[in-house]
Amino acid sequence: MHIIIGGCGRLGAEIAEQLSQDADTDVVVLDTDPLAFDRLGSAFNGETLVGDATDRDVLEQAGVRRADGLIAVTRSDNANLMTVEIATHLYDVPRTIARLFNPDREEVYRKLGVRYVSSTGTIAKLFLNEFEEESYPLHVHFAESNVSMVDLEVDTGGHAMTVEEFEVDGLLRIAAVRRGARVFIPDRSDRLERDDVITAAMKPQAARRIAGSVREPFSRDRGRGSTRRA
């Protein structure tokens, strides 16, 4: 697999290091500033190229014609969008994604069919979630809906319930269960145990339905040493 990363800020460097650990993945990182590559740690096992990711000549030097994916994470929304558009429409790169700083541009990105990550919107949601009394620890919030991926800690009322009994049609689905050091994807007939941590896709309406089966958003008071239970 051949992946191009446009931008070697902290995020680009972190992504590059992690991707390059796969022996079957070739990673090329682009940045206009040669000093930016100093952010790459000793674990990085790829190539670097000084140049503008929106420049077709630079992209071709990076191997865009054979690229399986491109990630645009510069500090400029315009540059990220242009890079993805060039890779997608001129070189048919099958998988592309752009970083988005300004959430006001999300509608434009969606209309253009550009896959993106809105760091501002995601981080804001994570911070706000910490101040919402009825919110559970958050993994992912889907900006276009009221569905979130959350953690739920099973209490006495949920002990011995099957996954099928716990789930709420249209409102809650279990993706994984952490039981001690073990994490697994459960069958619908698997029974939950007290203190299991469930990662689930959930709508807010489900909170009332599961209130007797899980502890109150457990990251809040437990982190302060409280023993409050639902």
VOSE-24711 format. One line per field, with one value per residue: residue number from 1; residue in three letters; chain; x, y, z of N, C-alpha, C in turn. Coordinates in pm, whole numbers, padded with zeros to 5 digits. Example, Ala and Ser with C-alpha at 12.3 -4.5 7.8 and 13.67 -1.06 7.14 Angstrom:
nr <- (1;2)
rest <- (ALA;SER)
kette <- (A;A)
n_px <- (01319;01285)
n_py <- (-00569;-00225)
n_pz <- (00780;00708)
ca_px <- (01230;01367)
ca_py <- (-00450;-00106)
ca_pz <- (00780;00714)
c_px <- (01320;01290)
c_py <- (-00330;00003)
c_pz <- (00780;00787)
% end
This chain:
nr <- (1;2;3;4;5;6;7;8;9;10;11;12;13;14;15;16;17;18;19;20;21;22;23;24;25;26;27;28;29;30;31;32;33;34;35;36;37;38;39;40;41;42;43;44;45;46;47;48;49;50;51;52;53;54;55;56;57;58;59;60;61;62;63;64;65;66;67;68;69;70;71;72;73;74;75;76;77;78;79;80;81;82;83;84;85;86;87;88;89;90;91;92;93;94;95;96;97;98;99;100;101;102;103;104;105;106;107;108;109;110;111;112;113;114;115;116;117;118;119;120;121;122;123;124;125;126;127;128;129;130;131;132;133;134;135;136;137;138;139;140;141;142;143;144;145;146;147;148;149;150;151;152;153;154;155;156;157;158;159;160;161;162;163;164;165;166;167;168;169;170;171;172;173;174;175;176;177;178;179;180;181;182;183;184;185;186;187;188;189;190;191;192;193;194;195;196;197;198;199;200;201;202;203;204;205;206;207;208;209;210;211;212;213;214;215;216;217;218;219;220;221;222;223;224;225;226;227;228;229;230)
rest <- (MET;HIS;ILE;ILE;ILE;GLY;GLY;CYS;GLY;ARG;LEU;GLY;ALA;GLU;ILE;ALA;GLU;GLN;LEU;SER;GLN;ASP;ALA;ASP;THR;ASP;VAL;VAL;VAL;LEU;ASP;THR;ASP;PRO;LEU;ALA;PHE;ASP;ARG;LEU;GLY;SER;ALA;PHE;ASN;GLY;GLU;THR;LEU;VAL;GLY;ASP;ALA;THR;ASP;ARG;ASP;VAL;LEU;GLU;GLN;ALA;GLY;VAL;ARG;ARG;ALA;ASP;GLY;LEU;ILE;ALA;VAL;THR;ARG;SER;ASP;ASN;ALA;ASN;LEU;MET;THR;VAL;GLU;ILE;ALA;THR;HIS;LEU;TYR;ASP;VAL;PRO;ARG;THR;ILE;ALA;ARG;LEU;PHE;ASN;PRO;ASP;ARG;GLU;GLU;VAL;TYR;ARG;LYS;LEU;GLY;VAL;ARG;TYR;VAL;SER;SER;THR;GLY;THR;ILE;ALA;LYS;LEU;PHE;LEU;ASN;GLU;PHE;GLU;GLU;GLU;SER;TYR;PRO;LEU;HIS;VAL;HIS;PHE;ALA;GLU;SER;ASN;VAL;SER;MET;VAL;ASP;LEU;GLU;VAL;ASP;THR;GLY;GLY;HIS;ALA;MET;THR;VAL;GLU;GLU;PHE;GLU;VAL;ASP;GLY;LEU;LEU;ARG;ILE;ALA;ALA;VAL;ARG;ARG;GLY;ALA;ARG;VAL;PHE;ILE;PRO;ASP;ARG;SER;ASP;ARG;LEU;GLU;ARG;ASP;ASP;VAL;ILE;THR;ALA;ALA;MET;LYS;PRO;GLN;ALA;ALA;ARG;ARG;ILE;ALA;GLY;SER;VAL;ARG;GLU;PRO;PHE;SER;ARG;ASP;ARG;GLY;ARG;GLY;SER;THR;ARG;ARG;ALA)
kette <- (A;A;A;A;A;A;A;A;A;A;A;A;A;A;A;A;A;A;A;A;A;A;A;A;A;A;A;A;A;A;A;A;A;A;A;A;A;A;A;A;A;A;A;A;A;A;A;A;A;A;A;A;A;A;A;A;A;A;A;A;A;A;A;A;A;A;A;A;A;A;A;A;A;A;A;A;A;A;A;A;A;A;A;A;A;A;A;A;A;A;A;A;A;A;A;A;A;A;A;A;A;A;A;A;A;A;A;A;A;A;A;A;A;A;A;A;A;A;A;A;A;A;A;A;A;A;A;A;A;A;A;A;A;A;A;A;A;A;A;A;A;A;A;A;A;A;A;A;A;A;A;A;A;A;A;A;A;A;A;A;A;A;A;A;A;A;A;A;A;A;A;A;A;A;A;A;A;A;A;A;A;A;A;A;A;A;A;A;A;A;A;A;A;A;A;A;A;A;A;A;A;A;A;A;A;A;A;A;A;A;A;A;A;A;A;A;A;A;A;A;A;A;A;A;A;A;A;A;A;A)
n_px <- (00085;00053;00088;00027;00104;00005;00148;00327;00278;00210;-00002;00014;00270;00234;00043;00192;00407;00274;00148;00370;00477;00375;00483;00398;00322;00399;00507;00491;00581;00485;00592;00617;00810;01128;01220;01004;01001;01148;00979;00914;00962;01212;01092;00973;00941;00961;00943;01045;00952;01025;00799;00502;00187;-00023;00080;00108;00339;00495;00331;00339;00607;00596;00464;00191;00048;00041;-00066;-00247;-00385;-00446;-00374;-00461;-00336;-00252;-00209;-00394;-00723;-00805;-00584;-00583;-00829;-00791;-00575;-00686;-00890;-00739;-00597;-00809;-00970;-00796;-00604;-00725;-00700;-00793;-00870;-00916;-00870;-00942;-00820;-01014;-01042;-01218;-01538;-01756;-01733;-01811;-02046;-01987;-01773;-01910;-02095;-01922;-01842;-01623;-01431;-01376;-01217;-01323;-01147;-01184;-01463;-01488;-01314;-01426;-01675;-01592;-01489;-01716;-01878;-01780;-01901;-02165;-02416;-02566;-02428;-02240;-01905;-01730;-01655;-01680;-01856;-02114;-02144;-02360;-02583;-02767;-02632;-02393;-02077;-02031;-01916;-02040;-02099;-02167;-02406;-02547;-02815;-02794;-02654;-02610;-02792;-02872;-02703;-02890;-03116;-03033;-02985;-03144;-03381;-03312;-03210;-02990;-02692;-02462;-02115;-01872;-01730;-01563;-01405;-01246;-00915;-00976;-01110;-01390;-01604;-01935;-02173;-02527;-02646;-02476;-02406;-02407;-02187;-02162;-01975;-01866;-01750;-01916;-01894;-02084;-02306;-02519;-02826;-02951;-03208;-03205;-03098;-03274;-03398;-03201;-03124;-03153;-02977;-02714;-02435;-02443;-02307;-01993;-01735;-01726;-01794;-01664;-01401;-01342;-01340;-01585;-01858;-02104;-02395;-02612)
n_py <- (-00119;00223;00532;00878;01162;01482;01746;01797;01851;01824;01637;01520;01408;01219;01046;00957;00821;00608;00474;00398;00189;-00046;-00304;-00352;-00112;00178;00498;00838;01159;01493;01833;02188;02303;02214;02175;02081;01809;01729;01665;01406;01104;00862;00628;00647;00514;00581;00792;01133;01445;01758;02006;02146;02019;02071;02095;01953;01841;01787;01603;01397;01326;01216;00986;00974;00861;00590;00571;00446;00578;00908;01158;01467;01702;01964;02301;02454;02486;02529;02439;02170;02082;02131;01962;01707;01711;01721;01479;01297;01352;01392;01197;00969;00856;00615;00640;00912;01179;01477;01722;01942;02263;02481;02461;02573;02521;02267;02190;02255;02079;01837;01854;01844;01591;01521;01340;01405;01520;01702;01874;02083;02080;01820;01818;02025;01911;01698;01835;01981;01768;01684;01848;01801;01679;01443;01298;01030;00887;00978;00853;00894;01145;01183;01428;01484;01372;01256;01050;00886;00735;00572;00501;00267;00159;-00144;-00205;-00352;-00397;-00459;-00689;-01017;-00985;-01053;-00956;-00900;-00846;-00615;-00424;-00158;-00130;00062;00263;00194;00010;-00245;-00241;-00338;-00512;-00461;-00657;-00677;-00730;-00814;-00761;-00783;-00862;-00903;-01179;-01181;-01339;-01348;-01299;-01016;-00882;-00752;-00455;-00476;-00291;-00132;-00048;00145;00232;00500;00675;00977;00930;00674;00672;00690;00443;00257;00322;00180;-00025;00045;00227;00569;00824;00725;00828;01071;01129;00910;00953;01142;01009;00946;00738;00719;00570;00457)
n_pz <- (00000;-00082;00059;00074;00263;00317;00469;00761;01034;01388;01388;01128;01144;01350;01237;01018;01140;01266;01050;00902;01039;00951;00762;00506;00405;00230;00301;00222;00314;00280;00292;00296;00448;00532;00792;00926;00919;01130;01329;01300;01454;01563;01505;01261;00939;00662;00368;00301;00152;00030;-00047;-00200;-00134;-00300;-00546;-00858;-00974;-00750;-00618;-00805;-00790;-00542;-00591;-00665;-00872;-00830;-00586;-00306;-00118;00018;00253;00365;00569;00623;00754;00633;00527;00263;00115;00190;00089;-00187;-00241;-00195;-00390;-00628;-00610;-00613;-00845;-01060;-01046;-00966;-00707;-00479;-00203;-00005;00232;00411;00641;00836;00951;00987;01087;00960;00697;00649;00512;00249;00196;00220;00008;-00205;-00187;-00036;00188;00529;00833;01097;01301;01481;01539;01645;01869;02019;02081;02243;02465;02554;02617;02860;03040;03044;03228;03193;03006;02861;02873;02583;02259;01977;01800;01573;01347;01178;01286;01579;01692;01890;01977;02271;02610;02842;03169;03311;03562;03864;03787;03519;03511;03395;03191;02849;02546;02350;02504;02629;02430;02243;02005;01724;01881;02039;02002;02069;02028;02125;02409;02711;02939;03218;03130;02883;02558;02353;02071;02112;02087;02022;02209;02421;02768;02980;03232;03564;03598;03345;03064;02820;02482;02277;02006;02031;02079;02232;02340;02437;02689;02911;02895;02961;03211;03454;03426;03391;03533;03638;03420;03429;03433;03552;03848;03961;03900;04086;04316;04416;04524;04412;04279;04012)
ca_px <- (00000;00131;00011;00089;00053;00037;00153;00400;00261;00204;-00095;00070;00383;00181;-00016;00300;00481;00194;00129;00496;00514;00327;00585;00337;00277;00500;00455;00567;00529;00517;00576;00694;00917;01211;01236;00885;01027;01209;00874;00908;01049;01299;01009;00924;01008;00910;01019;01000;00972;00996;00718;00362;00100;-00117;00157;00100;00474;00536;00251;00388;00732;00559;00405;00046;-00013;00026;-00108;-00371;-00454;-00383;-00424;-00421;-00347;-00178;-00279;-00485;-00839;-00805;-00480;-00626;-00935;-00734;-00493;-00777;-00957;-00642;-00569;-00929;-01025;-00694;-00521;-00810;-00659;-00919;-00908;-00860;-00937;-00885;-00843;-01094;-01035;-01335;-01660;-01853;-01714;-01849;-02147;-01917;-01701;-02007;-02151;-01818;-01813;-01490;-01426;-01298;-01222;-01330;-01082;-01245;-01593;-01471;-01254;-01526;-01775;-01530;-01482;-01852;-01932;-01736;-01980;-02305;-02438;-02622;-02354;-02148;-01775;-01753;-01551;-01705;-01988;-02140;-02195;-02483;-02692;-02755;-02573;-02256;-02017;-02008;-01886;-02141;-02049;-02279;-02427;-02617;-02937;-02766;-02581;-02673;-02874;-02808;-02683;-03018;-03206;-02982;-02994;-03273;-03394;-03311;-03155;-02863;-02630;-02333;-02007;-01767;-01739;-01436;-01423;-01109;-00816;-01022;-01207;-01444;-01730;-02024;-02292;-02650;-02684;-02379;-02459;-02323;-02152;-02141;-01845;-01831;-01758;-01973;-01884;-02208;-02365;-02634;-02897;-02984;-03335;-03184;-03047;-03378;-03430;-03096;-03083;-03146;-02882;-02577;-02406;-02445;-02183;-01902;-01605;-01734;-01776;-01568;-01268;-01320;-01343;-01722;-01913;-02244;-02442;-02742)
ca_py <- (00000;00346;00641;01010;01250;01621;01820;01726;01908;01717;01534;01449;01327;01106;00952;00898;00724;00488;00402;00343;00069;-00160;-00338;-00354;00023;00278;00629;00956;01278;01617;01960;02296;02340;02096;02157;02013;01665;01701;01612;01261;01036;00755;00514;00667;00428;00617;00893;01272;01522;01900;02057;02181;01906;02110;02101;01824;01786;01732;01482;01290;01278;01136;00861;00981;00776;00455;00584;00382;00673;01038;01226;01608;01755;02088;02397;02531;02414;02540;02350;02033;02054;02127;01841;01593;01721;01684;01335;01220;01373;01389;01077;00855;00793;00558;00679;01042;01244;01609;01784;02064;02347;02568;02378;02639;02472;02127;02170;02259;01953;01729;01867;01804;01449;01507;01284;01498;01516;01838;01869;02182;02030;01700;01855;02102;01817;01624;01923;02009;01645;01672;01935;01762;01588;01314;01239;00922;00906;00983;00815;00963;01204;01201;01564;01495;01302;01257;00922;00894;00614;00603;00394;00243;00061;-00227;-00211;-00473;-00417;-00513;-00815;-01139;-00958;-01083;-00840;-00874;-00784;-00483;-00331;-00094;-00117;00197;00362;00152;-00114;-00271;-00270;-00415;-00522;-00479;-00731;-00686;-00699;-00871;-00685;-00872;-00827;-01008;-01230;-01130;-01426;-01336;-01232;-00912;-00897;-00627;-00391;-00473;-00161;-00150;00060;00132;00342;00532;00802;01025;00875;00543;00688;00658;00300;00174;00383;00084;-00131;00095;00333;00704;00850;00684;00895;01199;01124;00808;01013;01225;00924;00928;00602;00731;00471;00489)
ca_pz <- (00000;-00094;00118;00075;00368;00292;00594;00867;01166;01489;01345;01014;01190;01427;01142;00937;01221;01289;00924;00852;01113;00874;00662;00374;00371;00198;00338;00180;00382;00211;00363;00235;00541;00561;00936;00978;00929;01261;01417;01282;01548;01512;01463;01125;00843;00531;00294;00312;00030;00048;-00156;-00176;-00166;-00405;-00671;-00925;-00992;-00621;-00596;-00892;-00731;-00424;-00635;-00658;-00976;-00778;-00446;-00260;-00031;00043;00371;00361;00706;00639;00838;00548;00473;00117;00064;00211;-00006;-00321;-00251;-00209;-00519;-00731;-00600;-00646;-00978;-01164;-01037;-00925;-00581;-00428;-00067;00033;00344;00439;00771;00826;01071;00998;01074;00872;00561;00641;00410;00120;00183;00198;-00128;-00299;-00167;00024;00323;00610;00979;01149;01432;01570;01586;01727;01997;02093;02133;02352;02582;02600;02673;02998;03125;03031;03340;03153;02894;02892;02810;02439;02164;01851;01779;01431;01339;01101;01353;01725;01731;01941;02031;02411;02704;02945;03265;03356;03707;03909;03711;03387;03523;03342;03073;02722;02461;02283;02601;02665;02318;02220;01861;01669;01974;02099;01956;02132;01934;02192;02555;02781;03064;03268;03026;02756;02479;02251;02005;02165;02017;02083;02320;02531;02887;03036;03372;03638;03576;03203;02999;02687;02384;02201;01929;02114;02070;02368;02390;02500;02826;03008;02886;03019;03338;03563;03393;03390;03628;03583;03348;03535;03434;03623;03993;04001;03891;04205;04434;04464;04509;04372;04184;03953)
c_px <- (00088;00044;00091;00023;00100;00032;00222;00399;00255;00114;-00038;00184;00335;00121;00092;00376;00402;00175;00257;00542;00468;00426;00530;00290;00396;00439;00549;00501;00578;00502;00664;00813;01001;01230;01117;00911;01099;01107;00863;01008;01131;01219;00960;01008;00955;00999;00961;01034;00933;00917;00575;00271;-00004;-00050;00158;00237;00523;00461;00301;00522;00704;00491;00254;-00021;-00035;-00027;-00241;-00451;-00375;-00453;-00371;-00444;-00257;-00259;-00380;-00599;-00838;-00703;-00522;-00733;-00879;-00653;-00580;-00847;-00865;-00620;-00687;-00965;-00922;-00613;-00597;-00756;-00785;-00964;-00837;-00939;-00865;-00914;-00919;-01088;-01163;-01463;-01766;-01844;-01758;-01949;-02084;-01844;-01797;-02063;-02050;-01783;-01677;-01503;-01332;-01310;-01219;-01273;-01146;-01376;-01580;-01416;-01352;-01629;-01719;-01524;-01621;-01913;-01896;-01820;-02129;-02332;-02484;-02546;-02257;-02013;-01783;-01631;-01563;-01844;-02004;-02214;-02330;-02602;-02675;-02704;-02429;-02209;-01975;-01968;-01996;-02086;-02168;-02285;-02507;-02741;-02915;-02694;-02668;-02772;-02800;-02791;-02815;-03116;-03164;-03003;-03136;-03285;-03400;-03245;-03019;-02819;-02493;-02231;-01900;-01789;-01597;-01465;-01285;-01013;-00862;-01124;-01257;-01571;-01830;-02127;-02415;-02693;-02588;-02440;-02356;-02295;-02134;-01996;-01794;-01838;-01799;-01942;-02000;-02236;-02499;-02694;-02937;-03110;-03317;-03144;-03150;-03407;-03326;-03054;-03070;-03042;-02737;-02560;-02421;-02311;-02061;-01769;-01607;-01699;-01674;-01427;-01237;-01325;-01480;-01766;-02058;-02278;-02575;-02852)
c_py <- (00124;00463;00769;01093;01392;01701;01740;01808;01794;01604;01453;01358;01203;01001;00880;00791;00595;00406;00333;00219;-00060;-00188;-00338;-00217;00115;00416;00738;01078;01402;01737;02063;02336;02217;02070;02083;01864;01628;01644;01460;01195;00926;00635;00528;00588;00454;00720;01032;01344;01666;01950;02081;02067;01940;02118;01963;01760;01721;01603;01367;01237;01188;01005;00859;00890;00633;00454;00511;00477;00801;01104;01369;01672;01876;02182;02480;02446;02415;02445;02204;01993;02040;01999;01718;01594;01679;01533;01252;01230;01366;01260;00954;00782;00744;00605;00810;01099;01374;01651;01914;02140;02425;02487;02443;02587;02327;02100;02169;02128;01838;01733;01823;01656;01422;01449;01372;01464;01660;01839;01966;02131;01911;01734;01934;02010;01739;01708;01948;01886;01629;01757;01906;01651;01449;01247;01133;00950;00884;00937;00898;01022;01230;01333;01575;01425;01316;01124;00946;00755;00645;00479;00387;00136;-00013;-00229;-00338;-00502;-00475;-00646;-00932;-01111;-01002;-00953;-00802;-00805;-00641;-00381;-00278;-00067;00029;00300;00323;00018;-00127;-00308;-00359;-00414;-00541;-00542;-00758;-00644;-00745;-00780;-00776;-00814;-00937;-01057;-01178;-01213;-01419;-01258;-01132;-00938;-00759;-00582;-00404;-00329;-00185;-00027;00042;00255;00373;00668;00846;00964;00742;00555;00648;00508;00213;00221;00282;-00024;-00087;00201;00467;00729;00840;00756;01020;01182;01020;00863;01099;01142;00901;00784;00607;00627;00517;00437)
c_pz <- (00000;-00048;00116;00184;00338;00420;00703;00996;01267;01446;01230;01054;01266;01335;01063;01015;01237;01161;00879;00927;01044;00761;00520;00327;00347;00223;00287;00243;00308;00305;00295;00321;00575;00710;00997;00998;01058;01358;01406;01375;01483;01464;01320;01026;00703;00465;00319;00182;00055;-00073;-00114;-00223;-00272;-00542;-00735;-00944;-00863;-00592;-00682;-00842;-00611;-00462;-00636;-00762;-00929;-00635;-00420;-00172;-00015;00160;00369;00496;00724;00730;00761;00497;00321;00055;00078;00110;-00148;-00343;-00274;-00344;-00634;-00731;-00646;-00793;-01090;-01164;-00989;-00802;-00510;-00291;-00032;00150;00376;00582;00749;00957;01093;00979;00986;00729;00544;00529;00270;00096;00152;00056;-00234;-00286;-00107;00164;00407;00757;01026;01289;01530;01627;01678;01864;02082;02156;02251;02479;02639;02668;02820;03093;03114;03132;03296;03041;02943;02825;02659;02362;02037;01851;01630;01412;01270;01167;01503;01778;01777;01980;02173;02490;02810;03038;03326;03508;03739;03825;03574;03390;03477;03229;02948;02644;02394;02377;02633;02554;02301;02071;01817;01757;02031;02044;02019;02025;01996;02342;02610;02915;03121;03159;02888;02690;02368;02191;02041;02065;02090;02203;02438;02647;02941;03183;03435;03622;03433;03154;02854;02602;02287;02117;01993;02079;02210;02426;02463;02646;02930;03012;02958;03159;03451;03543;03398;03498;03558;03514;03438;03538;03519;03772;04036;03998;04013;04333;04488;04443;04468;04267;04127;04042)
% end
